[in-house]
Amino acid sequence: MKELINFLLVVLITVIIPYLIIWGVYFDILPESLEVIISLIAVAAAIAIIVGGNLFLMYSDIKTKRYSKS
């Protein structure tokens, strides 16, 4: 039962909430200032995920000496 609840929470966070935000913007339900804030948060999160993921992968390559010449 716990796995089902975890699955539903993940689906809620990754699918339902973004669709509600997109529909709110499309149908002019959300105020414009809130739309700008949500957009800025989304862009910042995307940048953080991309840069953070690349740094993590580079760090793990350096740590395991993947590209060492020996």
Buried (B, 14 or more C-beta within 10 A) or exposed (E): EEEEEEEEEEEEEEEEEEEEBEEBBEEEEBEEEEBEEBEEEEEEEEEEEEEEEEEEEEEEEEEEEEEEEE
